[in-house]
Amino acid sequence: MRVRILGIGMGPRHLTPEVADALRGCDYAVAARKRDDDGLLALRRAVCDAHGVPLVVVPDPERDRDDPADYRAAVAAWHEARVAAYERVLGERGGTAAFLVWGDPSLYDSTVRIVERIVERGAVPVEYDVLPGISAPQLLAARHRIVLHGVGRPVHLTPARRLSEAVDAGQDNIVVMLGGRPAFDGLEEWSVWWGANLGTDTEELVAGRVGDVLPAIDAARARARDRAGWVMDTALLRRTP
């Protein structure tokens, strides 16, 4: 059988023609339900409905999200449980299946790793490919009308939980993804370009000096969560020269 890993940006409006064509050629899509009122699952369903593809929902295995002592081991165990759950669906249904990835599959998403693991286990013979999507950093830059880096300069990408580590290492131009609003302690003089639920009807944007805009960011996060039932943050932090 075949698996197609498709980057879908933030929903129906962000599918590239290449991804839309690939999705229409699939027999079904597979997605995890993280909770009963999973708003992101609803968006995936809207994508599938728009292209006439049935969605197969798999209960997401439990994961230790309370900052476990061995984070890598906790994530590995969660991934292995997901592998087994998806493997069962693929083995039962066969055909061509789509996995719909928020943003782009190359950035802070484990779908490629999970499908690779299914291939390694060999219980279900699978061929797969990956098609790119619009990523959150791309959307952030477009919404704020900025370039993510200075001329000839690097940009560092990190999950929110490792922001302080990046700052301590001397990084001064940082895109922060995943998790809640980063801990901006000690960064009050930095500049921030922040966004929540980018590309959706509940999008929120704030920019300015960190020390000045923290209350606005907190209020915007609350609005996004109240309206959507969930919130995804992305921010560019840059040390002021």
N, C-alpha and C positions, 0 to 999 in steps of 0.2 A: 504494500500500500504506500501511499504518498502523504506526507505532511507538508503543509505550506505555512511558514511562520511569517506573518504579515504585520508590518508596522502600520498602525491606523491613526497616528496622531492622537487627537482628542475626540474622535468620533466621526460621524457621517460626513461632515464637511471637509475632512482632512485626508480622505483616501486619495492617493494618487491614481491616475488612470491604470497604471500597471497593477497596483494592489487591487483595485476594483475588479479588473478583468480576472485576476487570479482567484479572488473570492467567489465570483460567479461560477467559476469552473470547479468549485469544491462541492462535495456531497453534503457536508455539514461542517460546522465550527464547534470547537470544544472550549469551554470556559469554566473557571472555578467560581463558585458562590462562596463569598467570605462571610456573609451574614444574610439574614432574611430580607433586610431592606438594602440590598447591595446596589447602590446607584450606578457604580461603574459597570456592573453586570447588565443593568438596564440599558446603558449606552451601547454595550456590545450587542445586545439584542436588537437595538435600533439599527445598527450597522448591518446585521444579518438580514433583518426584515427589508431593508432598503434594497438588498441585492438578491432576495429570494432564496436565502440559505438557512436551513434549520439550525438552531443552536442547541447543543447538547450540554447540559449543566451538570457539573461535577462538584459535590461538596468539597470545599477546600480543607485539607487536613489541618489539625491544630498545630500552632507554632508558638514557641516560647518567645513572646515579644517584650518581656520585662527586662531587657538589657542583660541577657544571661552572661555568666562568667566566660563561657566559651562560645562566643557569637558564631564563629564559623561552624562549629559542631552542631549548634542548634539549627542553623540554616541548612546544613547538609542533611540532617535528619528530616527536616520539613520537605526538602527537595526530593528525597528518596520516597517519602510518602506520596508526594505528587506524582512521581514517576509511576508508581504502582497503580494509582488511581487512573491516570491517563492511559496507561498501558492496557488496563482492562477495557476501557471504552474503545480504543483503537482495535484491540483484538476481537471484540464483539462485532464491530460495525465495518471494519475494513474500509475500502474505498479511498477517497481523497479527503483529508481533514485539514481544516484551517485552525491555527492558533492566532488569535487577534491580540497584538501587543500594543499597549499604550505607548505613544511616542514612537521611538525607534528601537528595534531589538538589540542594538549595540550598546545602549546606555542603561545601566542599572536595571536590567531585566534578566531573568534566568531561564526564559523559555528555550533558548538555543541549548543551554547546558542540559536542561531536562530532556529535550528530544535527543540530544547526543547520548544521554544515559540510556534512554529506551533502546536506541540502536545498539549500544554496547551490551545490554542485557540479552538481546537476541530473541526474546520470547515472541516478539512481533517484528517481522521483517519490514523495515521502514526505510524509504528514501525521503529526503527532505531538502527544501531550499528556503532561502530567507530573502524577503523583499523589504526595503527600507521604508520608514515613515517619517513624518515631521516630528522632531524632538522638542521637548520642553525648552531647552536652551535656545533653539531656533525661534520658537514663538516668543520667548521673553525678549530676545534682541529685537525682533520685528515690532512688538507692541511698544517698546520703549524707544524705538528708532535709534538704536545704538549698535556699535560693533563690540563684540565680547572681549576684545583685547586691543591694546595699543599697537601702533605700527611696529611690526617686527617683534612683538612681545608675546609670551605664552599666556594661556589661560588654564587654570587648574580646576578640574572637576572633582567634587567630593560629595559623599552623603553628609547630611546635616550632623550626624553623630561624630564625624571626624573633622569638623570645621576647626576646632581649637588646635588640633594636631597640625593642620595645614598652616594655620597662622604661626604657630610656634616654629614651623620649619622654614619660615620666611616667605611663604607664598603671599602675594599682595594683590592678586587679581583672580578671584575665586568664584566659580559657579557652584552653588549649593543646591543639591537635590535630595529628595526623600525626607520623610519625617516631618515633624511640625516646624514651627518657626525656629530657625537656628538660635542658639544662645549667642547674642551679640555683645556679651560682656567684654569690655575693653576695646570695643570697635566703634565707640561712639563718634569718633572723628572720621571714620571711613564713609565712603559713599555706597549707597545701595540702590539697586533696581530690582524690585520684588514683584512677583506675580503669583496669584493663586487661581487654580482651575482654568488655566490658560486655554483659550480656544473654545470655551463653553459659554453658555448664557449666564453663568454665575462668575465669570472672570472678574478679578479684582487686581488693580495695579497701584503701586506706590513707589515713589523714587525720591531721593534726597539724602541729606546727611543722616547717618544712622541715629544719632542722638536726638535728632529733631522729629523723625518719622516713626519711631517705635510705636507710639500710641495709635497712629493711623494704620500701621500694619496689623496690630492686634484687632482693631475694630473691623478692618477689611477681612481678616481671617474669619472672624465671628460671623460676618454677613455671608461669606461664601459657604460656610458650614451650615448656617441656618437655611439657606436657600437650596443647597444641593444635597445636604445630608452627609457630605464628605468634603475634604479639602486637600489639595495637592499644592505644595509650595515649591517655587523655584526662585532663586535670587542670584544676582551678581553682586559681589562685594569687592570694592576696590579701595586700596589704601590711598588716601588723599596725599598728593605730592607735598 
